[in-house]
Amino acid sequence: DQGEPQLWQRLDSGTMIQEVTFEFNNPGGSPIPPARVVLTNARVLTIEPIFPHTGDPDSANYRRQSRIRMDYQTISIEIGPGDPVVLSTLAP
């Protein structure tokens, strides 16, 4: 992924990221609406490589993945196109 080197830099330096946005789009005509998760004042805590189970034919074509754990001040979960519905905004 293009953003992973930047995440490694943030992990190494411990610096805060003002806003992190994750966007999840519909896979080919799925009835599931698109979603967006926005973290504010986030820090990268860990980055772990994940390797698919190569003995499982269903996962044979999976690309290399990483599990990224972050700490954040607030999280906003939005669902729907256009003006999305904000499900929740959580803060400590």
C-alpha positions in Angstrom: 0.0 0.0 0.0 1.2 3.5 -0.8 0.5 4.9 2.7 2.4 2.2 4.7 5.9 3.9 4.5 4.3 7.0 6.0 2.7 4.9 8.8 6.1 3.3 9.6 7.6 6.8 9.9 4.8 7.9 12.2 5.3 4.7 14.3 9.0 5.4 14.5 8.7 9.0 15.5 5.6 8.7 17.6 4.1 11.8 16.0 0.3 12.4 15.9 -1.7 12.4 12.7 -4.4 15.1 12.9 -6.9 13.1 10.8 -7.0 9.6 9.3 -9.8 8.5 7.0 -10.6 4.9 6.0 -13.1 4.6 3.1 -14.9 1.3 2.4 -16.6 1.1 -1.0 -19.2 -1.3 -2.3 -17.8 -4.3 -4.1 -19.4 -4.6 -7.5 -23.1 -3.8 -7.0 -23.3 -4.9 -3.4 -26.3 -3.5 -1.5 -24.0 -2.5 1.4 -23.7 1.3 1.4 -20.2 2.8 1.4 -18.7 3.7 4.7 -16.1 6.1 6.1 -14.3 5.9 9.4 -12.5 9.1 10.5 -10.0 9.2 13.4 -8.8 12.5 14.8 -5.5 13.0 16.7 -4.3 9.4 16.0 -1.0 7.7 16.8 0.2 4.5 15.2 0.9 2.0 18.0 1.9 -1.1 16.1 2.2 -2.5 12.5 2.2 -6.2 12.1 2.5 -8.1 8.8 -0.2 -10.7 8.1 0.4 -13.6 5.9 -2.5 -15.5 4.4 -2.8 -19.2 5.1 -1.2 -20.5 1.9 -2.7 -24.0 2.4 -6.2 -22.6 2.0 -7.0 -22.3 -1.7 -9.5 -19.5 -0.9 -6.7 -17.3 0.4 -4.1 -18.2 -2.2 -4.6 -14.9 -4.1 -4.6 -12.6 -1.1 -2.0 -9.8 -1.2 0.3 -9.1 1.7 -1.5 -7.3 4.4 -0.7 -5.4 7.6 -2.6 -5.0 10.9 -2.2 -1.5 12.0 -3.3 -0.5 15.6 -3.9 3.1 16.4 -4.9 5.2 19.4 -7.1 8.2 18.7 -9.0 11.0 20.4 -12.3 10.7 18.5 -13.8 8.3 15.9 -16.6 9.1 13.5 -18.4 6.3 11.6 -20.3 7.5 8.5 -22.5 5.4 6.2 -24.1 6.2 2.9 -23.3 8.2 -0.2 -23.6 12.0 -0.5 -24.4 13.4 2.9 -23.7 10.3 5.0 -25.4 9.5 8.2 -23.0 9.8 11.1 -23.6 6.7 13.2 -21.5 7.9 16.1 -18.7 10.1 17.2 -16.9 8.8 20.3 -14.5 10.6 22.5 -13.0 9.7 25.9 
